[in-house]
């Protein structure tokens, strides 16, 4: 389940511009470098939910 904290972490990575949000490995690296461990795990365990949020903005 996507929490508010994970949404905030996704926004922080997206707003930084360091990774293409469609490149999940790059997003995970950027998240790890920022100590966003919840996002790293979320992408690993909930890839479909992550894609849905990135592509539609909905959970």
N, C-alpha and C positions, 0 to 999 in steps of 0.2 A: 504494500500500500504506500502510495506517495504521501509523504508528510509535508507540512509547510516548510520545514527545514530543508528537505530535499529540493523543493521548488525554488527556495532561495539560493541554494547551492548551484542549481542548474542555471539560474539567472545570472549569478556571479560569473560562472565560467563563460556563458554566452556573451555577457557584457564586456568581458575582458578581451574577447576577440582572439584568444590564443589557440582555439581549436575549432575546427568545423564540427558543428554539433551532430552531424551525420557520421562522423568518424568516432565511434564509441571508444576505441582504444586511446585516441588523442584526448577525448573528454575525460576518460578515467585517469590518464597521466596528469592532466591539468588539475583535476580534482584532488588527486593524491598529493601533488605539490603544494596545494593550498590547505592540506589537512582536512579535506572534505571526504572523510572515509565512508560516511553514510551514502554519499552519491556513488562512490566507487562500487560499493556492495550492491546498491540498488540497481545499477546498470547490469551488473553481473547476474543478479537474481531475478530481475523484472524487466528484461530487455524489451518485451512487447509493450509493456506499460510506458517505458521510457520513449520508445518510438512513437507511440500514440500521442504522448504529450508534446514531443518535439514537432510532429507533423500537423497536429490539430490544435494544440493548446489546451486540450481537454484531458482529463484523467480517465 
